[in-house]
Amino acid sequence: MKTDRGALPIELRHWLEQATHGLSDEARQRVGREIEDHFRSALEAASAEGLDPSLARRRALDALGDPAAAARDFRRTNLTRFQSRLLEGHCGRPRWPVLALHLGLVALGVWLTAALSGPEGPSLVAKVSVVSMAVAAAVIHLVAPWLFDRGRKGLAVLSSGLAQWLLFASLCVGVPRGLDVPPQPLAAWFYAAVLLVLLVLYLPAVSKARHLGPEQAGP
């Protein structure tokens, strides 16, 4: 149920616009309902004291605190618009461009293993690395969306993030090591950069999404 912003006092609408700026649509609606309840309770208490309606609204609004400070608090505990899109893009329904990328990486790992193996065939490390890449791709595009659709957003984000880390780790480290390819500094830096990006993007989303229940599983 969405909050009817049109029925709210203009002062409260402005406060909410500033305090919920940047939050996901679901978070904006939920926070808006909670703040509206607090505001109306404070307004009723002030009116019961016999205050003029304008003064009662002012007191109720002051009770909410500084909207800028509230916005910082809300962003620490609620999904932002960017994080919500990250969840939907990487843990929701499979996206064909991303699926094509991951399948291409798996195919690259298979090709490297087949092309660079010696006469005795690929080593166990190379085989395990290629299998790990295939498993990681399956987790990203099958398991994570299944969890996401059932409201297990935190677990979906965690499994997708770990699977993407495993996919790149197997390709950048496991496959070359299994094929006795000399270490490539550029590949190591690329892997480190990918890991850093995954940590920065996924850890905050995991922390916030694990608190969401099944009723908040929609996009």
CORDA-V407382 format. One record per pair of residues at least 24 apart in sequence whose C-alpha atoms are under 6 Angstrom apart, sorted by the first residue. I is the first residue (numbers start at 1). J is the second residue. If there is no record, write none. Layout:
((I/J) (I/J))
//
This chain:
((2/29) (3/33) (15/67) (19/67) (19/68) (19/70) (19/71) (20/71) (22/80) (22/81) (23/80) (23/81) (24/79) (24/80) (24/81) (78/208) (91/144) (91/145) (92/145) (92/148) (93/145) (94/141) (106/133) (123/178) (125/178) (126/175) (126/178) (129/170) (129/174) (129/175) (133/167) (136/163) (136/167) (151/213) (151/214) (151/217) (153/209) (154/206) (154/209) (154/210) (157/206))
//
